[in-house]
């Protein structure tokens, strides 16, 4: 009898545990799935405007710059009037080239090595910028975090456009303070521009300690 009683007690406990597991399965699992769906929806909804674009700046009436856009950002950029995209990231950029072409945007890739930016890169950038009409079109310059982009847009503004260096510098330093490698490159680009055009453009800030991205 004692064995039978013990067996019945164990059986009741087992049934109770089984019922608990069933309840948990039908309540917690759908709840977790629902939360996963909400999270996925929230992730999609994060890209609903240019506010979610990393380090996005409007530099002047026709120049924008940013970090790496998500595919969804390009439609918003086009709605803002962007017609040209200059991508400074090295490597295989065929996906972005396809995305921008599908939207009717003019795409240029200038693969700038983070450790070895060159004056030739900037001169390619100047040529790419010349393909846009400032009075009618807008250009987005982008890289991963807008460190390359902010540097190139700063250089273009103070050299080709002749903007006030202190104004352009404010946008640059809001993104990052160039390290020694980039400060040296920027100085060389300015020096070559000055030589070619008999100008006296100069930078009014010092390099930071080394940074990487």
N, C-alpha and C positions, 0 to 999 in steps of 0.2 A: 504493500500500500504506500509506504513512504516513497518507494521508487516511482510509483504511478503518480503520486502527488507532485513529486519533483518534476516529472516529465511534463505534466499539465502546466505547471508554473512556467517552465522554460518555454513551452509552446505558446503560452499567453504573452510572454515577454517578446518572443520572436515575432508574433503577429503584430504586437504593438510597434515594434521597431520597423517592420515592413510597412505598416500604415504611415509611420512618420516619414519614411523614405519616399513613399508615394506622394505625400503632401508636399514635401520639399521639392520633389521633381516637378510637380505641376504648378508650384508657386514661384520658387526661386529661379528655375531655369528660364521660364518665360520672362521673368523680371530682368534677368541678366541679359537675355536676348534683346529685350526691348531697350535696355540701356545701351547695348552695343549698337543697335540701330540708331538711337538718339545721338550717340557719339559720332557715328559715321555721318549722320545728317549734319551735326554741328560742324564737323570738319569741312564738309562741302559748303556749308553756309558761311564759313570763315572767309572764303574768297567771293565776297559779294560786292567788293569795291576795291579801289586802289589803296585804301587804308591798310589793307593786309599785305601790301607789297613791301618787302624789306627795304628800309632806308630810301624810300621813294621821295624824290625832290622835284619840284618844278623850278628849274634854274633861271629861266627867263621866258620870254613869250613863245619861244619855239624849241627850247631845250629841256628835256626831262632826263632824269637819271635814277637808277635803282639797283637793288640786288636782283637776284635771279627771279624772274616772273614765273608763276605757275601757269600752266596752259590757259586756265580761265582768265588770267589777268589781261591777256592780249586783246580780248574783246573789249574790256573796259578801257584799255589804252587807246584802241581805235576810236571808241566813242568820245574820248578826250581830244581827238584830233591827231593822234600820233599816226604818221604815215611811213616813217622810217625807223628801223630798229638796228642799232649797232651793238653787236655782241662781242665783248672783249674776252670771253672765256676760251681757252685752248681746248683741243680735243675734238671728238666727234659731235658736231652740232647739227646733224642732219634733221633730228626731230624738231628742233626749234625752227630751222629753215623751212620745214614743211608746214608747221603750224602758222607761221607768219605769212608764207606765200598763200596759204589757203584763205587767209583773211584779206588778202590783197595788199599786204604790207611789204615795203621794200626792205630786204634783209641783207646785212653785211656782217661777216665775222672777221674780226681781227684778233688772232690768237696771241694774246699777250702773256708771256711767261711771267709768273708772279715774281720770280727771283731775278729775272733779266729783262725788264722793260727797256725798250730802246727808242731812240729818237725816230728811227724809221717807223716804228709802230705809231707814234704820234703823227707823223707825216701821212701815213695811210689813213689815219683818223680824219685828218684835215680834208683829204680827198673825199672820204665817205660823207663827211658833213656837207661838202660842196654840192652833193647830189640833191640836197633838199632845198626848197625855196622858203626862206625864213618868213616871208610875208604870207605864205599860204599853207605851209606844212609844219609838222612838229616831229622832232627826233627823240627817240628814247635811246640813251646810252646805258648799257647795263653790264654787270659782271655777276659775281656770286653775292657779294655783300655791299656793292657800290663803293669799294675802296679804289679799284682801278677806275671805275666810272667817274667817281668824284674828282679824281686826279686829272683825268683827260678832259672833263668838262671845264674844270678850273683853268687848265692850260689854254684851252680853246677860247674861253671867254676873255682872258687877259691878253692874249696875243692876237688872234684873228679878229675878234670882235672889239678889242680895245676897251673892254669894260673896266671899271674901277677895281683894282686888285683887292682892296679891302672888302668889297661887296662879295666878290667871287670867293675870297678866302673864308668868309663866314659860312658859306654852304659847304665848302671842303672840310673845315674843321668840325662842323656839326656831324660829319660822317666819320672822319678819322684824321689823325695827324700823321702825315707820311713819315715812314721810317727813313733811315739813312739811304738805303737802296733806292727808294722811290724819290726821295728829295734830290739825290744826285742826278737821277734820270730827268727829273723835271727841270733842274737847273740847266742841264745840257740842251734840252728841248727849247727852253727859253733863249739860251745863248745862240743857238743856231737860228732861231727866228729873228733875234735882234740883228744878227750879222746880215741875214738876207734882206731885211726890210729897214735897216738903219733905225731901229727903235731902241728903247731903253727900258724894257719891261723887266721887273724883278719881283721876287717873292719877299713877303714881309713876315715870315715865320721861320722857325728852326725845326729841324727834324726831331721826331720823338725817339725814344728807345725802340729797339727792334720789335716789330709786331709781325704776326703771321695770321693767316686766315684759313 
